[in-house]
């Protein structure tokens, strides 16, 4: 089949991920950083008159389990499989405004998001880490129905499949457990503790990855994992600190994933992370998400020119300014600009830079998908 013919979603994605042009640029919806915040999810249900819909598990943050009728309405090229949360955790997180997450961090629902307000390892020593109640990686609730879902998606549909195992990597989990400021100080003044904590988190995440990928590994096109390394306008840590402390654990996780599957690794990090890109490529990532455009070095065209031969890109559509209250012409211009910058030669998946915010009109979401299809056809001629 040539690119002039209509490809299946799976065929299209495989070409693009191998830096080849297809019939059009693939579209994603529902991956890390391309979700709907809960308020938008329920607005969409109401707007489309969808009754008896699936309720998202992560109420108060962003939907992770979408009703298929919503997904079909927007018609992306991907479907998603997730490692489930144990039933006892679901009960705990629905108890009220505050709750403990699976890592034992006290959380609070604040507007559309969940904030971590506890620091259970703030005063901990290395010895204390052995006695800490870490997540149970053997709970069979996590994989209930997983084999049946992945086989249905692979054999009964033509969608490309993305797997999500853990939303946060070892750096973010360490910041949550220890406290933001405390762990950053550890990385300078208490490096032994920082390394022991990161090693423990990495071990748990690899156990979860193994449990998941042993079932889904041969069916999927992408594994996604995230670890935020940047603020809106600057890196959280120096590139030197990343290389010496965090990168070895990322590399360990990425190598483990590649032992379990031939799928590409999508790495999610918000913010200004341009200084880390060469190291992330060397560590083993294949796809970078979300290309948040607020950073001074995150220009899509420049990043494509610098790294497009070694890296694919996922995201790029600005949800902070463009999608929220812009006119159709501004949304159209945003879509055209990102396609023109990132799509030539393959290696680009159209998606938003983060979860669609509560003040985003449903009409703007529909326009976004409309323009993605209109202007994402190869050959790119914008």
C-alpha positions in Angstrom: 0.0 0.0 0.0 1.4 3.4 -0.9 1.0 6.6 1.0 -1.4 7.8 -1.7 -3.9 5.2 -0.4 -5.8 5.3 2.8 -3.7 3.5 5.5 -4.9 1.9 8.6 -4.0 3.8 11.8 -1.5 1.1 12.7 0.2 1.2 9.3 0.2 5.0 9.4 1.8 5.2 12.9 4.5 2.6 12.1 5.6 4.6 9.0 5.7 7.9 11.0 7.6 6.3 13.9 10.2 5.1 11.4 10.7 8.7 10.1 8.7 8.1 6.9 5.8 10.0 5.5 2.4 8.3 5.4 -1.0 9.4 4.0 -1.4 11.9 6.8 0.0 12.8 10.2 -1.4 10.5 13.0 -3.6 12.1 15.7 -3.5 11.1 19.4 -6.0 11.8 22.2 -5.8 10.3 25.7 -2.1 9.8 26.2 0.0 11.3 28.9 -0.5 15.1 28.6 -3.3 14.8 26.0 -6.1 14.1 28.3 -9.2 16.0 29.3 -9.4 17.5 32.7 -12.5 16.1 34.5 -14.6 19.2 34.0 -14.1 19.0 30.3 -14.7 15.3 30.2 -18.2 15.8 31.8 -18.9 18.8 29.6 -18.1 16.7 26.5 -20.5 13.9 27.7 -23.2 16.5 28.2 -22.6 18.2 24.9 -22.7 15.0 23.0 -25.6 13.6 25.0 -23.7 10.5 26.0 -25.7 8.6 28.7 -24.4 6.1 31.2 -20.8 6.9 30.4 -17.6 5.5 31.9 -16.6 7.5 35.0 -12.9 8.4 35.0 -10.9 6.9 37.8 -8.8 10.0 38.5 -11.7 12.3 39.4 -10.2 15.7 40.3 -7.3 15.5 37.9 -7.7 14.2 34.4 -9.7 11.3 32.9 -7.7 8.2 32.2 -10.5 5.8 31.3 -12.5 7.3 28.4 -15.9 6.3 27.2 -15.3 4.8 23.8 -18.1 7.0 22.4 -16.0 10.1 23.1 -12.9 8.6 21.6 -14.8 7.6 18.5 -16.3 11.1 18.1 -12.8 12.6 17.8 -11.5 9.5 15.9 -7.8 9.4 16.8 -5.4 6.8 15.5 -4.6 5.4 18.9 -6.2 3.4 21.7 -4.7 3.0 25.1 -4.1 0.3 27.6 -3.3 1.1 31.3 -1.9 -0.8 34.2 -4.8 -0.7 36.5 -4.9 0.6 40.1 -5.7 -2.0 42.8 -9.3 -1.9 44.1 -8.3 -0.8 47.6 -6.6 2.2 46.1 -9.7 3.2 44.1 -11.7 3.1 47.3 -9.1 5.2 49.1 -8.9 7.9 46.5 -12.7 8.4 46.3 -13.0 9.0 50.0 -12.9 12.8 49.9 -11.0 16.0 49.2 -7.8 14.6 50.7 -6.5 11.0 50.2 -3.2 9.0 50.1 -1.9 7.9 46.8 -0.3 4.5 46.2 3.1 5.8 47.2 1.8 7.0 50.6 1.8 10.7 49.7 -1.1 12.8 51.1 -3.0 14.5 48.2 -5.6 17.1 47.9 -8.0 17.9 45.2 -7.5 21.5 44.1 -9.7 22.7 41.2 -9.2 20.4 38.2 -6.0 18.9 39.6 -4.6 16.9 42.5 -1.8 18.5 44.6 0.6 16.5 46.7 0.6 18.1 50.1 2.3 15.4 52.2 6.0 14.5 52.4 6.1 11.1 54.1 9.9 10.7 53.7 10.8 14.3 54.7 12.7 13.2 57.8 13.7 9.7 56.6 17.1 8.1 56.8 18.4 5.4 54.5 17.5 2.9 57.1 13.9 4.1 57.2 13.5 3.4 53.5 13.6 -0.4 54.2 10.5 -0.2 56.5 8.5 2.2 54.3 5.2 0.7 53.0 6.0 0.7 49.2 3.4 -0.1 46.5 2.6 -3.8 46.1 3.7 -4.8 42.7 2.2 -8.2 42.8 -1.5 -7.2 43.2 -3.4 -9.1 40.4 -6.0 -6.3 40.3 -3.5 -4.4 38.2 -3.8 -6.8 35.2 -7.5 -7.8 35.5 -8.9 -8.0 32.0 -5.7 -6.7 30.4 -5.0 -9.7 28.2 -8.5 -9.7 26.8 -8.5 -5.9 26.1 -5.1 -5.9 24.4 -5.9 -8.9 22.2 -9.3 -7.3 21.2 -7.6 -4.1 20.3 -4.8 -5.8 18.3 -6.8 -8.5 16.5 -10.2 -6.8 16.1 -9.2 -3.2 15.3 -6.6 -1.5 13.3 -5.7 1.2 15.9 -2.1 1.7 17.1 -1.9 0.9 20.7 -0.1 2.9 23.4 0.7 1.5 26.8 0.8 3.5 30.0 2.4 1.9 33.1 3.5 4.6 35.4 2.7 8.3 34.9 5.7 9.6 36.9 9.3 8.5 36.8 11.7 8.1 39.7 12.7 11.8 39.8 9.1 13.0 40.3 8.2 10.3 42.7 11.3 11.1 44.8 10.3 14.8 44.9 6.8 13.8 46.1 8.0 11.4 48.8 10.8 13.5 50.1 9.4 17.0 49.4 10.4 19.2 46.5 13.0 21.3 48.3 14.3 18.5 50.4 15.1 16.2 47.6 16.8 18.9 45.5 19.0 19.6 48.5 19.7 15.8 48.8 21.0 15.8 45.3 23.7 18.3 46.4 24.4 17.5 50.0 23.0 14.0 50.6 23.7 12.2 47.3 23.9 8.8 49.0 20.3 9.1 50.2 19.1 10.4 46.9 20.6 7.5 45.0 19.2 4.9 47.4 15.7 6.4 47.2 15.9 6.6 43.4 17.1 3.0 43.2 14.2 1.8 45.3 11.7 3.7 43.2 13.3 2.5 40.0 13.1 -1.1 41.2 9.4 -0.8 41.9 8.7 0.8 38.5 10.6 -1.9 36.7 8.6 -4.6 38.5 5.3 -2.8 37.4 6.7 -2.5 33.8 7.6 -6.2 33.8 4.1 -7.2 35.0 2.5 -5.1 32.3 4.8 -5.6 29.3 4.9 -9.4 29.8 1.2 -9.2 28.7 1.1 -6.3 26.2 4.6 -6.0 25.0 4.2 -7.7 21.6 1.0 -5.8 20.7 1.9 -2.2 21.3 3.6 0.5 19.2 4.4 2.9 22.1 5.2 2.7 25.8 4.9 6.1 27.6 6.6 7.2 30.7 7.1 10.6 32.2 9.4 12.5 34.5 9.0 16.3 34.5 12.4 18.0 34.3 11.4 21.6 33.5 9.5 24.5 34.8 7.6 26.8 32.3 10.8 28.7 31.5 13.8 26.9 32.8 15.1 23.4 33.7 14.5 22.2 37.3 18.0 21.0 37.6 21.3 21.5 35.7 22.1 19.2 32.8 25.2 18.1 34.8 23.1 17.1 37.8 20.7 15.2 35.5 23.6 13.3 33.9 25.2 12.4 37.2 22.1 11.5 39.3 18.9 11.0 37.3 20.1 9.8 33.9 21.5 6.4 35.1 18.0 5.5 36.4 16.2 6.7 33.3 18.7 4.6 31.2 18.1 1.6 33.4 14.3 1.9 32.9 14.5 2.5 29.2 16.9 -0.5 28.7 14.5 -2.7 30.7 11.5 -1.6 28.5 13.5 -2.4 25.3 14.2 -5.9 26.7 10.4 -6.5 27.0 9.1 -4.9 23.8 10.0 -3.5 20.4 7.7 -0.6 21.0 9.0 3.0 20.9 9.5 4.8 24.2 7.6 8.1 24.5 9.0 10.3 27.2 6.8 13.0 28.7 8.3 16.1 30.4 6.7 19.4 30.7 8.5 22.7 30.4 11.8 24.0 29.2 13.8 20.8 28.7 15.9 21.6 25.6 19.2 21.2 27.4 18.3 17.6 28.3 17.3 16.4 24.9 20.7 15.0 23.8 21.0 13.1 27.0 17.5 11.7 26.8 18.2 10.5 23.3 21.4 8.8 24.5 19.5 7.3 27.4 17.1 5.6 25.0 13.9 7.6 24.3 12.4 7.5 20.8 9.5 10.1 21.1 9.5 13.4 23.0 6.2 14.8 24.5 4.8 17.4 24.8 7.0 20.2 23.3 5.5 22.8 25.6 6.0 26.0 23.7 6.4 28.4 26.6 10.1 27.7 27.1 12.6 30.0 25.3 14.4 27.1 23.7 11.3 25.0 22.8 10.7 26.3 19.3 9.3 23.4 17.3 11.1 24.3 14.1 14.5 24.5 15.8 14.0 21.3 17.8 12.9 19.4 14.6 16.0 20.7 12.8 18.3 19.8 15.6 16.9 16.4 16.6 14.4 15.3 14.0 16.8 12.7 12.5 17.0 10.9 15.9 13.8 11.6 17.6 10.0 11.7 16.9 7.7 14.3 18.4 4.3 14.1 20.0 2.2 17.1 21.0 3.0 20.7 20.3 -0.6 22.2 20.2 -0.7 24.9 22.9 -3.5 24.4 25.5 -2.5 27.2 27.8 -3.2 30.1 25.4 -4.4 28.9 22.0 -7.0 26.3 22.8 -8.7 28.0 25.7 -10.3 31.2 24.4 -8.9 31.7 20.9 -10.8 32.3 17.7 -11.1 29.6 15.0 -8.5 31.4 12.9 -5.9 31.4 15.7 -6.5 27.7 16.4 -6.2 27.0 12.6 -2.9 28.9 12.5 -1.5 26.9 15.5 -2.3 23.6 13.9 -0.8 24.7 10.5 2.3 26.1 12.1 3.1 22.9 14.1 2.4 20.6 11.2 4.6 22.7 8.9 7.4 22.6 11.5 7.3 19.0 12.7 5.6 16.8 10.1 7.9 16.8 7.0 9.8 13.6 6.7 7.6 11.8 9.3 8.3 11.6 13.0 5.4 13.6 14.3 2.1 12.7 16.1 -0.4 15.5 16.4 -1.6 16.1 20.0 -2.0 18.8 22.6 0.8 19.9 24.9 -1.1 18.9 28.0 -4.6 18.2 29.4 -7.3 20.3 27.9 -8.3 22.9 30.6 -11.7 23.5 32.1 -12.3 26.8 30.4 -11.8 25.4 26.9 -14.9 25.5 24.8 -16.0 22.2 23.3 -16.2 23.9 19.9 -12.5 24.6 20.1 -11.7 21.0 20.7 -13.8 20.0 17.7 -12.1 22.6 15.6 -8.7 21.3 16.6 -9.4 17.8 15.4 -11.0 19.2 12.2 -7.9 21.2 11.4 -5.6 18.4 12.3 -7.2 16.3 9.6 -7.5 19.1 7.0 -3.9 20.2 7.1 -2.1 17.0 8.2 -2.2 15.3 4.8 1.0 14.3 3.0 2.7 15.8 1.1 2.6 18.8 3.6 1.8 21.9 1.5 1.0 24.7 4.0 
